Amino acid sequence: MLTKTWTALVLVLALIATACGGDDTSGEGDGGGGAGTIVISGSSTVEPISARNAQKFAELNPDVTISVEGPGTGDGFKKFCAGATDISGASRAIQDSESEDCAANGVDYVELNVAIDGLSVLTSINNTAVGCLDFKDLYALIGPESLGFDNWSQASALGSELGATHAPYPDAPLVITAPGEESGTYDTFVEFVIEDLAEERGQENAARLDYVASPNDNTIISGIAGSDTSLGWVGYAFFVENQDTVAALAVDDGESGCVEPTSESIADGSYPLSRPLFIYVNTSKAAAKQELVDYVDFYLSEDGLASVGETGYVALADYSETTGAWANR
């Protein structure tokens, strides 16, 4: 599994095309070796896929410089809609307000669904007291009404009031490490788990704001691994990469029972926190930069799409809609 490797290399990738040497190897998706630069920002979840493809593409096109960073989906769209980047990775679809910002700045784009992720709710491998949580359990532990809870048991009364399946909770420290508000992974968690209950109960549509938040998925993994009764969430690939230190909790959406995140349950949608992953490409820049077209062509080639599985995510069963959107941009 390569997720951790590509994330660690992300700063190096800013100059990888010129630093990797000039040995040109033939292969599918070779864009012809033209010089130029490509700037990619956005989701830390999508970052490993784009970084993996940046390395593959640079080996075929040593004169193209590619930078890849993952400050978060929201921060990525700010840069993208200001015209500062060529591609924005996203772990959620672009929001209306962000699309309006793009339009105001004359940034046209095409949305490309490149993979499926299962947002994984994690704890330490040493936590044997909890194995499955439903959405009401998660709301009781992480929602806006749980502010200040530093022991699982403090959420028991709220969980019981909500009708949560697994309340009461153990008498154990509750240490939460998870993405912050700049992250699409945060937005997705709030949308799936908190939004409906928060609206029903007249609460703010947000997670509690007193946990340890980080835009870096490996920092989140370290925080979750560092406490025996921890709680948090990240993209599936980061769980798969770190199964020696963290465990994924099964999730119950109230209809299907407890479902663990696996490549199969994510692919068929039975895992309740499955979600699409995207890249957004600035079409005006694509019209002016052949290297950008070549990179996206490579991304959607057989070798490029292989990076989805190589970095721990789940490929789409059918990419015809994605390739059609790119061809018709």
TORRO-577445 format. One line per 4 residues: for each residue x, y, z of N, C-alpha, C, CB. Coordinates in pm, whole numbers, plus 50000, padded with zeros to 5 digits. Each point is the difference from the previous one (the first is absolute). Glycine has a CB too. Example, Ala and Ser with C-alpha at 12.3 -4.5 7.8 and 13.67 -1.06 7.14 Angstrom:
<nodes>
51319/49431/50780/49911/50119/50000/50090/50120/50000/49811/49883/50125; 50154/50222/49803/50082/50119/50006/49923/50109/50073/50118/49937/49785
</nodes>
This chain:
<nodes>
50085/49880/50000/49915/50120/50000/50088/50124/50000/49817/49877/50122; 50147/50223/49798/50092/50108/49969/49956/50135/50050/50064/49872/49805; 49824/50137/50265/49945/50130/50038/50099/50083/50079/49776/49898/50002; 50282/50043/50100/50089/50076/50086/50121/50049/49922/49923/49867/50197
50127/50050/49712/50116/50037/49920/49971/50122/49916/50071/49763/49995; 49813/50237/49935/49972/50112/49910/49971/50128/50078/49911/49839/49831; 50025/50149/50285/49976/50119/50079/50130/50060/50050/49779/49908/50069; 50313/50006/49971/50129/50049/50047/50079/50067/49889/50002/49819/50170
49976/50138/49707/50074/50054/49887/49939/50125/49940/50073/49771/49956; 49815/50275/50100/49924/50103/49929/50080/50128/49978/49794/49904/50097; 50290/50134/50000/50079/50120/49981/50109/49978/49896/49953/50066/50237; 50101/49815/49759/50099/49969/49899/49939/50004/49861/50125/49860/50165
49747/50103/49825/49935/49995/49870/49990/50136/49933/49873/49805/50081; 50146/50300/49995/49997/50133/49940/50108/50013/49893/49911/50095/50214; 50197/49828/49802/50108/50005/49901/50031/49863/49943/50093/50195/50119; 49815/49710/49896/50031/49862/49965/50032/49983/49853/49855/49928/50184
50079/50149/49729/50020/49979/49858/50142/50030/49957/49761/50055/49963; 50297/50049/50098/50136/50034/49963/50102/49923/50083/49921/50226/49932; 50037/49722/50182/50093/49932/50089/50011/49852/49972/49948/50169/50169; 49956/49774/49757/49997/49856/49982/50093/49951/49892/49768/50005/50076
50295/50088/49851/50089/49956/49894/49927/49992/49868/50134/49874/50165; 49942/50105/49728/49944/50010/49867/49973/49869/49932/50114/50209/49985; 49893/49677/50085/49976/49874/49934/49855/49991/49960/50183/49892/50130; 49787/50108/49741/49863/49996/49950/49962/49857/49971/50022/50231/49904
49877/49719/50166/49953/49864/49978/49870/50006/49928/50117/49918/50202; 49862/49990/49707/49874/49998/49927/49893/49937/50085/50122/49986/49783; 49750/50055/50195/49889/49944/50076/49873/50071/49965/50153/49937/50183; 49736/50001/49860/49870/50057/49969/49985/50136/50065/49902/49772/49981
50043/50324/49947/49974/50132/50055/50113/50097/49982/49856/49891/50162; 50253/50071/49768/50110/50093/49974/49947/50119/49921/50168/49811/50002; 49846/50309/50055/49942/50117/49937/50090/50066/49898/49874/50032/50205; 50240/49912/49765/50081/50055/49894/50122/50076/50048/49796/50013/49869
50220/50002/50264/50123/50054/50055/50014/50151/49992/50099/49789/49939; 49792/50287/50040/50011/50144/49994/50034/50062/50133/49839/49995/49816; 50229/50120/50182/50037/50067/50123/49881/50077/50056/50238/50018/49920; 49772/50022/50207/49894/50080/50061/49988/49970/50148/49881/50005/49783
50016/50055/50278/49976/49981/50143/49852/49970/50023/50191/50156/50058; 49784/49767/50047/49863/49967/50043/49994/50019/50150/49966/49834/49809; 49933/50238/50238/49984/50027/50143/49870/49937/50048/50131/50217/49981; 49882/49694/50119/49886/49926/50053/49990/50025/50150/50024/49822/49820
49855/50210/50226/49977/50020/50142/49867/49934/50038/50133/50218/49998; 49828/49797/50129/49869/49951/50041/50004/49892/50104/49923/50058/49778; 49990/49844/50205/49974/49897/50101/50125/49919/50037/49768/49988/49914; 50254/49995/50215/50108/49912/50044/49964/49854/49975/50066/50168/50174
49805/49802/49812/49957/49864/49969/50035/49964/49857/49815/50020/50167; 50161/50072/49740/50029/49975/49859/50149/50017/49970/49769/50078/49942; 50300/49996/50140/50142/50030/49978/50086/49878/49966/49969/50189/50156; 50019/49697/49915/50087/49887/49966/49980/49948/49858/49996/49940/50239
49880/50064/49709/49975/49954/49864/50068/50094/49901/49780/49896/50070; 50199/50234/49948/50061/50098/49910/50152/49998/50010/49795/50142/50022; 50258/49839/50098/50145/49995/50017/50059/49876/49935/49977/50127/50213; 49955/49761/49800/50045/49878/49934/50002/50019/49849/49906/49862/50189
49990/50198/49757/49997/50024/49856/50100/50106/49958/49760/49935/50000; 50268/50160/50087/50103/50101/49969/50135/49932/49983/49872/50176/50127; 50158/49729/49960/50128/49931/49988/50005/49916/49872/50019/49995/50251; 49874/49931/49723/49997/49918/49878/50014/50088/49875/49856/49830/50118
50069/50279/49881/50001/50089/49883/50136/50065/49981/49755/50043/50032; 50308/49995/50080/50132/50065/49992/50104/49906/49945/49939/50144/50193; 50048/49727/49833/50095/49904/49944/49990/49994/49848/49985/49867/50212; 49894/50157/49735/49978/50001/49856/50027/50136/49938/49832/49820/50031
50155/50285/50049/50009/50138/49951/50091/50080/50093/49767/49986/49899; 50365/49991/50093/50091/50058/50099/50012/50151/49995/50123/49791/49986; 49825/50274/49909/50010/50146/49991/49879/50071/50060/50137/49971/49796; 49765/49951/50254/49881/50060/50061/50017/50001/50152/49854/49923/49807
50133/50193/50252/50008/50015/50145/49860/49996/50059/50212/50137/49980; 49766/49774/50118/49869/49985/50062/50011/50022/50150/49929/49839/49819; 49987/50249/50234/49991/50015/50146/49866/49946/50047/50152/50204/49996; 49850/49724/50115/49879/49941/50058/49998/50031/50148/49996/49814/49827
49894/50242/50222/49987/50027/50143/49857/49966/50043/50178/50182/49991; 49803/49797/50140/49868/49961/50049/49957/50077/50124/50042/49778/49906; 49934/50352/50081/49957/50078/50117/49855/49976/50041/50165/50169/49933; 49758/49763/49984/49858/49978/50028/49915/50043/49881/50042/50033/50244
49841/49906/49744/49913/50029/49887/49960/50147/49995/49916/49767/50010; 50041/50288/50102/49955/50139/50003/50111/50097/49965/49834/49937/50170; 50283/50043/49892/50114/50088/49970/50043/49983/49855/50074/49986/50240; 49917/49891/49709/50036/49977/49860/49910/50075/49905/50085/49778/50065
49783/50222/49962/49907/50071/49913/50023/50151/50005/49834/49817/50034; 50209/50236/50080/50030/50143/50007/50110/50035/49901/49933/50005/50243; 50171/49914/49753/50110/50025/49907/49956/49976/49856/50165/49933/50178; 49761/49959/49800/49957/49963/49866/49909/50108/49941/50018/49757/50062
49886/50289/50016/49904/50098/49949/50061/50140/49989/49817/49866/50101; 50300/50153/49958/50076/50124/49980/50091/49990/49878/49991/50043/50246; 50011/49839/49690/50084/49981/49882/50143/49965/50031/49855/50156/49887; 50174/49809/50239/50139/49977/50040/50048/49857/49973/49968/50173/50173
49939/49733/49802/50039/49862/49977/49934/49948/49872/50027/49964/50249; 50028/49928/49700/49947/49937/49879/49896/49893/50032/50217/50046/49886; 49805/49882/50222/49914/49889/50040/49975/50011/50150/50090/49850/49814; 49786/50121/50226/49968/49997/50142/49942/49863/50035/49957/50251/50003
50108/49678/50088/49946/49874/50051/49890/50029/50101/50220/49885/49962; 49677/50031/50041/49887/50027/50088/49940/49870/50052/49952/50213/49876; 50024/49782/50253/49934/49883/50060/49851/50024/50019/50213/49942/50115; 49738/50163/49822/49857/50029/49990/49979/50082/49873/49967/49994/50255
49909/50015/49701/49971/50082/49882/50016/50149/50034/49842/49823/49913; 50188/50256/49988/50014/50143/50020/49868/50060/50047/50178/50009/49823; 49829/50083/50272/49880/50063/50054/49957/50118/49912/50067/49929/50232; 49806/50108/49779/49948/50109/49918/50080/50127/50019/49774/49898/50014
50261/50134/50110/50075/50123/50026/50137/49997/49935/49876/50026/50215; 50186/49856/49784/50132/49985/49938/49988/50011/49848/50076/49855/50192; 49820/50084/49754/49977/50010/49855/49975/50144/49958/49906/49768/50001; 50024/50307/50083/49976/50141/49972/50130/50080/50003/49770/49979/50099
50320/49985/49994/50130/50066/50005/50079/49972/49871/50002/49981/50252; 49993/49894/49703/50068/49967/49874/49944/50083/49885/50042/49767/50084; 49826/50239/49908/49936/50075/49891/50037/50147/50005/49810/49838/50001; 50193/50219/50121/50032/50142/50015/50142/50030/49954/49841/50012/50192
50247/49888/49818/50140/50019/49960/50029/49945/49861/50062/49989/50240; 49832/49971/49689/50018/49951/49864/50066/49865/49992/50013/50231/49931; 49974/49688/50174/50061/49867/50002/49894/49897/49962/50167/50071/50178; 49848/49871/49705/49914/49891/49955/50068/49867/50033/49901/50144/49814
50020/49755/50211/50060/49874/50044/49915/49882/49955/50103/50116/50197; 49957/49766/49807/49930/49875/49980/50022/49914/50125/50027/50012/49746; 49867/49925/50300/50005/49912/50118/50020/49856/49953/49849/50157/50133; 50251/49776/49924/50031/49863/49962/50001/49910/50124/50136/50084/49803
49772/49823/50202/49995/49901/50109/50106/49895/49973/49751/50040/50040; 50348/49948/50049/50114/49912/49973/50008/49878/50091/50118/50199/49920; 49809/49799/50191/50012/49888/50094/49884/50002/50099/50252/50004/49977; 49740/49891/50104/49904/49992/50109/50078/49980/50129/49818/49904/49848
50140/50166/50256/50063/49989/50131/49895/49959/50102/50172/50176/49939; 49873/49759/50165/49913/49973/50114/50054/50073/50121/49935/49774/49908; 50000/50336/50129/50043/50076/50116/49999/49905/50119/49907/50220/49906; 50210/49760/50155/50016/49895/50101/50006/50058/50140/50121/49861/49832
49791/50089/50255/49997/50041/50140/50095/49908/50076/49759/50085/49984; 50340/49975/50081/50110/49922/50054/50014/50014/50151/50114/50026/49784; 49949/49875/50273/50044/50003/50139/50133/49926/50007/49760/50010/50090; 50298/49983/50027/50125/49926/50016/49974/49850/49989/50091/50183/50147
50010/49742/49809/49987/49854/49997/49985/49943/50141/50136/49994/49790; 49896/50086/50313/49989/49954/50138/49861/50020/50060/50240/50051/50026; 49671/50011/49899/49865/50026/50050/49911/49880/49968/50030/50250/49969; 49945/49668/50132/49915/49881/49982/49858/50024/50051/50203/49857/50021
49770/50262/50032/49870/50027/50060/49896/50045/49898/50118/50059/50208; 49927/49987/49675/49908/50054/49899/50033/49935/49865/49977/50221/50127; 49919/49729/49805/50022/49938/49871/49914/50055/49889/50063/49800/50122; 49824/50262/49914/49908/50054/49900/49928/50120/50060/49970/49773/49893
50005/50327/50025/49925/50118/50041/49901/50035/49890/50193/50084/50141; 49687/49959/49898/49907/50051/49899/50010/50152/49993/49844/49804/50038; 50081/50257/49872/50010/50144/49982/49964/50076/50127/49947/49969/49758; 49956/49980/50317/49960/50067/50125/50109/49989/50105/49759/49951/49949
50308/49934/50057/50116/49988/50090/50106/50104/49964/49955/49753/50028; 50075/50257/49843/50103/50093/49956/49961/50144/50030/50067/49839/49821; 49805/50192/50160/49953/50135/50034/50019/50027/50150/49832/49990/49810; 50133/49912/50272/50011/50017/50145/50144/50021/50044/49798/49860/50027
50296/50081/49902/50141/50008/50037/50073/50118/49935/49996/49755/50028; 49962/50282/49850/50077/50097/49921/49918/50121/49958/50139/49812/49920; 49730/50185/50098/49915/50109/49954/50009/50125/50085/49851/49829/49911; 50074/50274/50054/50009/50130/50069/49956/49997/50145/49963/50104/49782
49958/49797/50257/49953/49991/50139/50098/49926/50092/49768/50006/49912; 50342/49944/50031/50095/49924/50082/50122/50083/50039/49923/49792/49885; 50069/50338/50092/50111/50089/50034/50041/49980/50147/49921/50167/49828; 50206/49808/50194/50053/49984/50135/50005/49856/50050/49914/50223/50044
50023/49684/49886/50005/49861/50043/50143/49947/49980/49753/49965/49941; 50311/49992/50168/50133/49942/49988/50005/49856/50049/50096/50228/50027; 49783/49716/49993/49986/49859/50035/49883/49945/49920/50096/50036/50236; 49920/49844/49709/49893/49941/49920/49869/49998/50077/50169/49860/49881
49837/50111/50247/49878/49983/50080/49920/50130/50011/50115/49821/50129; 49950/50293/49854/49928/50127/50009/49898/50016/49887/50200/50100/50111; 49818/49828/49779/49906/50005/49889/49886/49900/50013/50188/50076/49857; 49813/49843/50248/49901/49893/50013/49858/50053/50011/50173/49861/50110
49806/50242/49970/49865/50054/50017/49946/50056/49869/50053/50052/50240; 50031/50022/49688/49958/50055/49871/49974/49888/49901/50133/50208/50045; 49955/49692/49952/49979/49887/49911/49870/49928/50028/50245/49975/49982; 49725/50003/50146/49874/49934/50037/49880/50085/49962/50118/49885/50189
49891/50246/49830/49892/50091/49962/49973/49994/49849/50061/50149/50191; 50045/49838/49732/49988/49995/49855/49953/49863/49949/50179/50172/49987; 49831/49726/50099/49968/49864/49957/50117/49934/49931/49765/50067/49977; 50357/49973/50058/50119/49941/49940/50011/49853/50039/50115/50224/50005
49926/49696/49900/50000/49855/50018/50099/49953/50105/49932/49980/49765; 50182/50087/50246/50108/49946/50082/50024/50075/50130/50102/49924/49791; 49807/50167/50245/50008/50065/50131/49947/49901/50105/49970/50234/49898; 50083/49768/50226/50103/50091/50052/50140/49961/49953/49855/50041/50200
50236/50054/49817/50136/49983/49952/50094/49971/50117/49953/50154/49806; 50166/49794/50165/50092/49962/50109/50052/50120/50079/50064/49803/49864; 49973/50170/50258/50064/50101/50084/50148/50002/49963/49831/49969/50190; 50203/50114/49713/50137/50003/49947/50026/50136/49939/49998/49751/49956
50127/50295/50045/50030/50130/49941/49959/50005/49853/50191/50026/50161; 49752/50087/49799/49961/50023/49861/50094/50105/49942/49756/49941/50048; 50334/50015/49866/50097/50088/49937/49972/49996/49849/50177/49961/50184; 49777/50151/49761/49961/50007/49859/50105/50075/49920/49756/49992/50065
50291/49947/49828/50089/50065/49904/49941/49980/49862/50207/49962/50147; 49772/50146/49779/49925/49990/49874/50029/50121/49912/49820/49868/50116; 50131/50130/49760/50020/50116/49911/49932/50125/50054/50016/49843/49807; 50035/50272/50152/49940/50128/50036/49906/50050/49893/50202/50053/50133
49748/50067/49888/49893/50054/49916/50045/50032/49857/49899/50092/50206; 50231/49912/49769/50048/50025/49863/49991/49874/49913/50154/50175/50091; 49812/49714/49972/50008/49871/49933/49866/49954/49944/50185/49942/50152; 49819/50002/49726/49880/49938/49945/49960/49876/50077/50062/50090/49778
50035/49845/50287/49968/49883/50082/49920/50042/50122/50210/49886/49921; 49820/50231/50134/49917/50056/50108/49861/50030/49947/50204/50099/50111; 49788/49969/49775/49869/50036/49943/49914/49876/49976/50104/50200/49893; 49957/49694/50055/49924/49878/49971/49949/49936/50127/50137/49965/49795
49947/50031/50308/49957/49943/50128/49883/50077/50056/50233/49922/50044; 49776/50209/49953/49891/50083/50051/49873/49978/49918/50167/50172/50080; 49847/49823/49789/49883/49980/49914/49933/49866/50027/50107/50144/49826; 49972/49750/50183/49944/49866/50016/49946/49975/50141/50159/49922/49826
49917/50122/50275/49974/49957/50137/49926/50104/50084/50204/49861/49984; 49830/50265/50000/49954/50103/50094/49886/50084/49947/50228/50005/50090; 49771/50025/49783/49911/50101/49943/49853/49978/50036/50162/50025/49815; 49785/49859/50158/49856/49976/50020/49961/50010/50147/50000/49853/49799
50079/50084/50289/49969/50005/50142/50016/50141/50056/50072/49763/50021; 50031/50308/49934/50022/50137/50048/49882/50088/49961/50249/49970/49982; 49703/50018/49896/49885/50079/49955/49875/49965/50080/50100/50014/49771; 49880/49858/50251/49883/49953/50075/50001/50051/50143/49994/49796/49857
50125/50216/50201/50013/50040/50140/50032/50149/50015/50076/49768/50052; 49926/50307/49839/50024/50143/50008/50141/50035/50038/49766/50026/50058; 50330/49890/49901/50139/50021/50035/50080/50046/49879/49980/49825/50178; 50139/50225/49849/50090/50042/49893/50041/49879/49917/50084/50193/50140
49917/49824/49729/50037/49891/49910/50153/49991/49991/49784/50030/49868; 50273/49914/50236/50146/49991/50008/50037/49896/50104/50027/50242/49932; 50095/49706/50055/50054/49914/50104/50041/50085/50119/50079/49832/49828; 49933/50106/50287/50054/50071/50116/50136/50057/49963/49875/49848/50161
50160/50266/49892/50120/50071/49958/50115/49990/50098/49852/50153/49879; 50137/49753/50217/50104/49991/50102/50088/49876/49985/49850/50126/50151; 50148/49810/49733/50089/49886/49980/50129/50047/49933/49802/49842/49982; 50296/50069/50008/50126/50032/49934/49979/49988/49850/50137/49919/50200
49867/50194/49729/49975/50002/49856/50132/50018/49926/49769/50094/50037; 50242/49837/49849/50121/50013/49918/49964/49981/49853/50144/49917/50190; 49922/50157/49720/49981/49977/49857/50084/49885/49948/49948/50241/49975; 50139/49705/50110/50094/49896/49960/49948/49864/50046/50193/50163/50012
49778/49748/49891/49940/49871/50036/50095/49913/50082/49865/50013/49792; 50264/49996/50183/50093/49920/50080/50009/50051/50143/50128/49951/49793; 49855/50179/50227/49993/50054/50136/49876/49949/50071/50125/50206/49927; 49763/49786/50000/49877/49947/50058/50019/49854/50040/49863/50159/49860
50198/49763/50053/50026/49859/50032/50085/49989/50127/49986/49940/49755; 50117/50142/50255/50086/49997/50119/49922/50032/50126/50195/50066/49859; 49714/50033/50131/49919/50036/50116/49907/49888/50042/50014/50236/49929; 49924/49698/49972/49910/49890/50031/50077/49883/50061/49847/50072/49812
50269/49899/50133/50082/49890/50051/50055/50028/50139/50059/49942/49766; 49949/50186/50269/50064/50038/50124/49915/49988/50125/50131/50149/49865; 49741/49817/50121/49913/49983/50116/49922/49870/49984/49981/50251/50032; 50017/49667/50071/49937/49868/49990/49850/50007/49974/50174/49915/50153
49761/50193/49887/49854/50011/49981/49968/50124/49917/49959/49883/50220; 50116/50132/49673/49990/50116/49913/49881/49989/49906/50247/50028/50014; 49730/50080/49910/49897/50004/49899/50039/50104/49895/49821/49928/50167; 50148/50044/49708/50030/50095/49893/49956/49942/49867/50194/50092/50130
49834/49981/49764/49963/49952/49867/50094/50056/49894/49760/49982/50074; 50267/49934/49826/50084/50038/49885/49951/49922/49878/50201/50050/50150; 49864/49973/49736/49970/49922/49882/50047/49856/50014/50016/50207/49864; 49922/49704/50061/50023/49856/50011/50146/49962/49979/49768/49964/49921
50299/50098/49984/50138/49963/49970/50091/50017/50121/49962/50066/49762; 50012/50037/50318/50085/50024/50117/49973/49898/50110/50004/50244/49943; 49874/49702/50062/49973/49888/50090/50075/49876/49954/49773/50095/50054; 50213/49872/49818/50064/49879/49946/50150/50003/50023/49820/49981/49828
50240/50135/50153/50144/50015/50015/50045/49982/50145/49998/50154/49805; 49914/49867/50291/50041/50007/50141/49927/49901/50090/50050/50239/49962; 49915/49644/49982/49925/49902/50079/50081/49939/50114/49871/49951/49796; 50258/50075/50207/50080/49952/50112/49981/50085/50125/50165/49912/49837
49777/50209/50146/49983/50089/50116/49857/50046/50023/50231/50074/49962; 49684/49922/49934/49862/50046/50015/49904/49894/49950/50074/50239/49973; 49804/49766/50078/49895/49906/49960/49879/50079/49951/50081/49828/50167; 49853/50120/49731/49880/50065/49947/49877/49945/50072/50110/50033/49775
49803/50057/50271/49874/49960/50060/49898/49976/49889/50052/50133/50210; 49866/49765/49806/49887/49982/49909/49901/50113/50024/50031/49747/49997; 49895/50289/49898/49906/50112/50008/49862/49950/49959/50183/50168/49949; 49717/49873/50129/49861/49963/49975/49922/50128/49969/50015/49796/50155
49925/50209/49726/49922/50118/49963/49855/49993/50047/50147/50025/49803; 49823/49873/50278/49865/49983/50052/49913/49912/49914/50022/50221/50100; 50031/49734/49786/49922/49916/49909/50070/49869/49967/49901/50206/49906; 50231/49799/50073/50070/49882/49949/50074/49920/50106/50021/50121/49790
49978/49922/50334/50081/49935/50102/50144/50047/49994/49849/49802/49991; 50237/50132/50085/50140/50039/50010/50076/49953/49876/49989/49991/50251; 50073/50103/49678/50075/49969/49879/50142/50056/50015/49788/50003/49857; 50310/49912/50123/50139/50044/50007/50045/50058/49865/50046/49825/50177
50045/50270/49825/50054/50051/49873/50095/49899/49938/49977/50237/50083; 49989/49716/49799/50086/49913/49921/49991/50048/49856/49968/49799/50158; 50122/50155/49758/49993/50041/49860/49868/49955/49938/50250/49987/49983; 49698/49898/50060/49875/49950/49946/49881/50082/50049/50100/49772/49988
49893/50256/50142/49885/50074/50054/50000/50146/49955/50000/49847/50198; 50119/50207/49777/50009/50136/49947/49956/50002/49854/50189/50053/50160; 49857/49849/49762/49967/49996/49858/49851/49982/49977/50226/49906/49955; 49709/50009/50125/49857/49975/49975/49909/50095/50075/50057/49764/49963
50002/50328/50115/49922/50101/50069/49934/49954/50128/49963/50097/49782; 50062/49779/50261/49937/49952/50123/50063/50062/50124/49946/49787/49884; 50179/50258/50106/50060/50072/50112/49940/50140/50005/50216/49866/49981; 49725/50173/50131/49920/50124/50005/50077/50129/49974/49858/49882/50157
50274/50116/49858/50078/50122/49982/50083/49995/49872/50008/50027/50248; 49943/49901/49651/50065/50002/49869/49977/50135/49932/49970/49749/49978; 50128/50296/49945/49990/50131/49935/50088/50005/49876/49951/50108/50221; 50013/49972/49680/50084/50015/49882/50116/50096/50026/49800/49953/49855
50308/50027/50071/50114/50090/50002/50016/50061/49861/50114/49865/50183; 49925/50263/49813/50003/50073/49873/50133/50070/49979/49754/50032/50018; 50273/49997/49853/50092/50109/49967/49922/50098/49913/50207/49848/50013; 49821/50280/50005/49942/50108/49920/50112/50061/49917/49818/50047/50172
50161/49964/49698/50103/50050/49910/49955/50133/49941/50075/49764/49947; 50012/50336/50059/49973/50130/49939/50006/49983/49848/50097/50125/50201; 49788/49887/49733/49994/49971/49856/50067/50108/49915/49789/49876/50042; 50211/50248/50004/50071/50105/49926/50150/49973/50001/49820/50165/50059
50231/49792/50056/50143/49969/50008/50031/49875/49918/50012/50105/50229; 49893/49799/49768/50022/49881/49918/50008/50037/49852/49879/49861/50171; 50043/50239/49787/50002/50043/49861/50133/50066/49964/49753/50031/50008; 50315/50025/50093/50124/50072/49974/50126/49920/50033/49875/50207/50046
50109/49684/50030/50117/49926/50050/49989/49853/49958/50022/50158/50196; 50053/49802/49704/49996/49862/49953/50043/49903/50110/50045/50079/49767; 50050/49964/50315/50046/49910/50106/49888/49966/50099/50229/50097/49976; 49679/49997/50045/49888/49973/50090/49905/49898/49937/50019/50232/50095
49953/49784/49777/49918/49901/49928/50066/49863/50006/49912/50180/49847; 50218/49817/50129/50072/49873/50000/49994/49933/50137/50151/50088/49822; 49862/49991/50284/49996/49943/50135/49863/49942/50031/50174/50164/50073; 49719/49909/49894/49867/49948/50027/49970/49878/49912/49924/50233/50065
50122/49771/49810/49988/49881/49915/50066/49881/50066/49996/50145/49794; 50123/49878/50261/50070/49891/50069/49923/49956/50124/50220/50088/49914; 49729/50007/50162/49925/49971/50123/49885/49903/49969/50059/50229/50095; 49876/49790/49791/49884/49920/49963/50035/49880/49912/49864/50206/50017
50266/49771/49964/50044/49882/49926/50002/49879/50093/50139/50145/49845; 49883/49738/50099/50004/49878/50081/50107/50009/50108/49919/49868/49803; 50198/50180/50160/50109/50012/50096/49968/50104/50107/50163/49931/49821; 49776/50181/50137/49965/50104/50096/49892/49956/50096/50064/50168/49832
49834/49765/50118/49891/49954/50087/50045/49886/50091/49835/50069/49825; 50272/49862/50138/50056/49898/50088/50049/50061/50131/50066/49865/49800; 49967/50265/50197/50046/50069/50120/49892/50005/50107/50154/50136/49859; 49721/49857/50101/49890/50001/50098/50016/49882/50096/49846/50111/49833
50168/49769/50113/50019/49883/50085/50135/49997/50066/49846/49878/49854; 50256/50170/50077/50136/49999/50056/50012/50088/50123/50087/49957/49772; 49831/50145/50238/50004/50089/50117/49892/49967/50102/50094/50177/49854; 49833/49713/50125/49908/49952/50103/49856/50037/49984/50189/50011/50143
49773/50049/49743/49861/50038/49979/49931/49900/49908/50060/50243/50034; 49816/49782/49933/49918/49906/49925/49967/50061/49864/49903/49903/50213; 50123/50022/49682/49974/50048/49864/49850/49994/49970/50229/49923/49927; 49727/50163/49982/49863/49994/49952/49982/49876/49913/49982/50252/50006
49897/49693/49994/49972/49886/49914/50003/50040/49853/49862/49897/50182; 50103/50228/49791/49989/50047/49862/50045/50146/49996/49809/49839/49949; 50294/50188/49971/50053/50136/49990/49950/50074/49877/50201/49921/50121; 49699/50025/49811/49956/50062/49875/49945/50141/50023/49948/49773/49910
49982/50249/50199/49948/50134/50027/50113/50098/50025/49792/49900/50095; 50310/50054/49977/50115/50086/50029/50078/50032/49873/50015/49901/50229; 50017/49998/49692/50075/50024/49877/49918/50081/49900/50126/49786/50037; 49743/50192/49964/49913/50079/49912/49998/50145/50038/49861/49800/49963
50134/50229/50169/50002/50138/50047/50130/50069/49959/49852/49937/50194; 50260/49992/49814/50127/50058/49961/50006/50022/49849/50110/49889/50195; 49842/50014/49728/50004/50013/49854/49910/50114/49953/50047/49756/49981; 49845/50271/50090/49902/50102/49959/50019/50133/50074/49839/49815/49949
50276/50205/50113/50020/50118/50081/49986/50129/49924/50147/49866/50139
</nodes>
